[in-house]
Amino acid sequence: MRGSASTWHGVRVTADDAPVVVCGPASWNHLIVLDRLPEPVPHMQFALDDIHTVGGTSAGKALHLTGAGRDVVLHTQLAEDDDGRAVRAALSRAGVDLRAHPSERTERHVNLMTRAGERVSLYVTTPSEPDEAALVAAERSLDAAAAAVLDLGAFGARLIARRHQAGWRAPVWVDLHDYDGRSPYHEPFLRAADVVFMNDDRAPETCGSRLDDAWALLAGCVARGPRLAVCTRGAAGAIALTAVGQRAETAAASADVVDTNGAGDAFLAGFLTGHLGGDALTACLASGARAAATAIGSRHLHPRLDSILG
């Protein structure tokens, strides 16, 4: 839809040939499935299943945007190590336009999972600080982007801090994940964003019901600058609030749950794809829900990796 655009009370993204630029983490993960999450006491448990796979919130978004047919560029940091080579190979074979920048180590997680979707993520290694060349390369991409997806982490934080100096103007989309409404770490991302996403895992209990707490969380977000805030609620679906008070919601899409990793990343990608196609707010929420269902139906972040990683 070259030259078309959608607008929700000031949130405007032109859906032309410009790519979506995603900046942030890609990792190599070891997922271990348990019958229950470990108690905080010395003990032994047997794993029900385990898998080594691509992880990272930015990798998940790039995979789902690519799968939806969007032109996507992923800027991330990877070391010249076995983990980095595994991530590069998998993402490249999945069709992601990957711009890998140097790091002393590749990000790696161990995720302890249950069949119900509970998770404890152990960050084994994290990337080093991005160098000037990586930041400049990302900024050049952002200067021609239809949308800038800046994920939590040092890379995204540095790009936000340099935004006005660098001069790029792409609308900023940020995934706050389990934001609690007051975390100082999230504040620069929140205030820089045009659109923010989060889940309701840590919504402050202020209103007497889980749904009311989620609406209050969104209201607190749009009061600080974003034109739109979206909260995913797992099996309860998702809700959205604009800066002028428009509300929208959707039910979760039906899915056979295989693995819940990356559902939130897929939701943002599906929502953004709908927005770039000119869809109304409720339709974008439904697109996000369908993308999340695709993610949780795979052992990997996206079904494209099923044939690549097994």
Residue pairs with C-beta under 8 A, 6 or more apart in sequence:
1 15
1 276
1 277
1 278
2 15
2 16
2 17
3 14
3 15
3 16
4 14
4 15
4 16
4 277
4 278
5 12
5 13
5 14
5 15
5 278
6 12
6 13
6 15
6 275
6 276
6 277
6 278
6 279
6 280
8 227
8 228
8 242
8 246
8 281
9 227
9 242
9 243
9 244
9 246
10 227
10 243
11 171
11 194
11 195
11 227
11 228
11 242
11 275
12 171
13 146
13 147
13 171
13 275
13 276
14 146
15 146
15 275
15 276
15 277
15 278
16 146
17 71
18 71
18 144
18 145
18 146
19 70
19 71
19 72
19 73
19 97
19 141
19 144
19 145
19 146
20 65
20 70
20 71
20 72
20 73
20 145
20 146
20 147
20 149
20 272
20 276
21 72
21 73
21 75
21 138
21 141
21 142
21 145
21 147
21 148
21 149
21 170
22 58
22 61
22 62
22 65
22 72
22 73
22 74
22 75
22 149
22 151
23 58
23 74
23 75
23 76
23 138
23 142
23 148
23 149
23 150
23 151
23 155
23 156
23 159
24 56
24 57
24 58
24 75
24 76
24 149
24 150
24 151
24 152
24 153
24 155
24 156
25 56
25 57
25 58
25 59
25 76
25 77
25 107
25 127
25 151
25 153
25 155
26 54
26 55
26 56
26 58
26 59
26 74
26 76
26 78
26 87
26 91
26 107
27 54
27 55
27 56
27 59
27 83
27 87
27 106
27 107
27 108
27 109
28 52
28 53
28 54
28 55
28 83
28 84
28 86
28 87
28 106
28 107
28 108
29 52
29 53
29 54
29 55
29 56
29 108
29 109
29 110
29 111
29 261
30 50
30 51
30 52
30 108
30 109
30 110
30 111
31 50
31 51
31 52
31 53
31 111
31 113
31 259
31 261
31 299
32 47
32 49
32 50
32 110
32 111
32 112
32 113
33 47
33 48
33 49
33 50
33 113
33 114
33 115
34 45
34 47
34 48
34 112
34 113
34 114
35 45
35 48
35 114
35 115
36 45
36 114
37 112
37 114
37 118
37 120
38 45
38 112
38 120
48 115
51 299
51 300
51 309
52 86
52 309
53 90
53 299
53 300
53 301
53 305
53 309
54 63
54 86
54 87
54 90
54 91
54 300
54 301
54 305
54 309
55 107
55 109
55 111
55 261
55 262
55 301
56 76
56 87
56 107
57 151
57 152
57 175
57 177
57 262
57 264
57 265
58 74
58 76
58 149
58 151
59 74
59 76
59 87
59 91
59 96
59 301
60 261
60 262
60 265
60 266
60 269
60 295
60 301
60 302
61 149
61 151
61 175
61 265
61 266
61 268
61 269
62 72
62 74
62 91
62 96
62 98
63 91
63 94
63 96
63 269
63 301
63 302
63 304
63 305
64 265
64 266
64 269
64 270
64 291
64 294
64 295
64 301
64 302
65 72
65 269
65 272
65 273
66 72
66 94
66 95
66 96
66 97
66 304
67 294
67 302
67 303
67 304
68 269
68 270
68 273
68 291
69 273
70 273
70 276
71 97
72 96
72 97
73 97
73 99
73 141
73 145
74 91
74 96
74 97
74 98
74 99
75 99
75 101
75 134
75 137
75 138
75 141
75 155
76 98
76 99
76 100
76 101
76 155
77 100
77 101
77 102
77 103
77 106
77 107
77 127
77 128
77 130
77 134
77 155
78 84
78 87
78 88
78 100
78 101
78 103
78 106
79 102
79 103
79 104
79 105
79 106
79 127
81 105
81 106
83 106
83 108
84 100
84 103
84 106
87 106
88 98
88 100
90 305
90 308
90 309
91 98
92 98
93 308
94 302
94 304
94 305
94 308
95 304
99 137
99 138
99 141
101 130
101 131
101 133
101 134
101 137
101 138
102 131
102 134
103 127
103 128
104 127
104 128
105 125
105 126
105 127
105 128
106 125
106 127
107 123
107 125
107 126
107 127
108 123
108 124
108 125
109 121
109 122
109 123
109 124
110 121
110 122
110 124
111 119
111 120
111 121
111 122
111 261
112 119
112 120
112 121
112 122
113 119
113 259
113 260
113 261
115 257
117 234
117 257
117 260
117 296
119 260
119 261
127 153
127 154
127 155
129 154
129 158
130 154
130 155
130 158
134 155
135 155
135 158
135 159
135 162
138 155
138 159
139 159
139 162
139 166
139 168
142 148
142 159
142 166
142 168
142 170
143 166
143 167
143 168
143 169
143 170
145 168
145 170
146 170
146 276
147 170
147 171
147 173
147 272
147 276
148 168
148 170
148 171
148 172
148 173
149 173
149 174
149 175
149 268
149 272
150 156
150 159
150 160
150 172
150 173
150 174
150 189
150 192
151 174
151 175
152 174
152 175
152 176
152 177
152 185
152 186
152 189
156 174
156 189
157 188
157 189
159 166
160 172
160 188
160 189
160 192
161 188
163 172
163 192
171 194
171 195
172 192
172 193
172 194
172 195
173 193
173 194
173 195
173 196
173 197
173 268
173 272
174 189
174 190
174 192
174 193
174 195
174 196
174 197
175 196
175 197
175 198
175 264
175 265
175 268
176 186
176 189
176 190
176 196
176 197
176 198
176 221
177 198
177 199
177 264
178 198
178 199
178 201
178 202
179 186
179 190
179 198
179 202
179 217
179 221
180 202
180 203
180 204
181 202
181 203
181 204
181 216
181 217
181 220
181 221
182 204
187 224
189 196
190 196
190 221
190 224
190 225
190 226
191 224
191 225
192 225
193 225
193 226
194 226
194 227
194 228
195 226
195 227
195 228
195 229
195 230
196 221
196 226
196 228
196 229
196 230
197 229
197 230
197 231
197 232
197 264
197 267
197 268
197 271
198 217
198 221
198 229
198 230
198 231
198 232
199 231
199 232
199 233
199 234
199 264
200 210
200 213
200 214
200 217
200 231
200 232
200 233
200 234
203 210
203 213
203 214
203 216
203 217
203 231
204 213
204 216
204 217
205 213
206 213
206 216
207 213
207 215
207 216
210 233
210 236
211 233
211 236
211 239
214 231
214 233
214 239
215 239
215 241
215 247
217 229
217 231
218 229
218 230
218 231
218 239
218 240
218 241
219 241
221 229
221 241
222 228
222 229
222 241
222 242
222 243
226 243
227 242
227 243
228 240
228 241
228 242
228 243
228 281
229 240
229 241
230 238
230 239
230 240
230 268
230 271
230 285
230 288
231 238
231 239
231 240
232 238
232 263
232 264
232 267
232 288
232 292
233 239
234 252
235 252
236 252
237 249
237 250
237 251
237 252
237 285
237 289
238 249
238 250
238 252
238 267
238 285
238 288
238 289
239 247
239 248
239 249
239 285
240 247
240 248
240 249
240 281
240 285
241 247
242 281
246 281
248 281
248 282
248 285
249 282
249 285
250 282
250 285
250 286
250 288
250 289
251 289
252 289
252 292
252 293
253 286
253 289
253 290
253 292
253 293
254 293
255 292
255 293
255 294
255 296
255 297
256 297
257 296
257 297
258 296
258 297
258 298
258 299
259 296
259 298
259 299
259 300
260 296
261 295
261 301
262 295
262 301
262 302
263 292
263 295
263 296
264 292
265 295
265 301
266 288
266 291
266 292
266 294
266 295
266 301
266 302
267 288
267 289
267 291
267 292
268 288
269 288
269 291
270 287
270 288
270 289
270 290
270 291
270 292
271 284
271 285
271 287
271 288
271 291
272 284
273 287
273 291
274 283
274 284
274 286
274 287
274 288
275 284
279 287
294 302
294 303
295 301
295 302
297 303
298 305
298 306
299 306
300 306
300 309
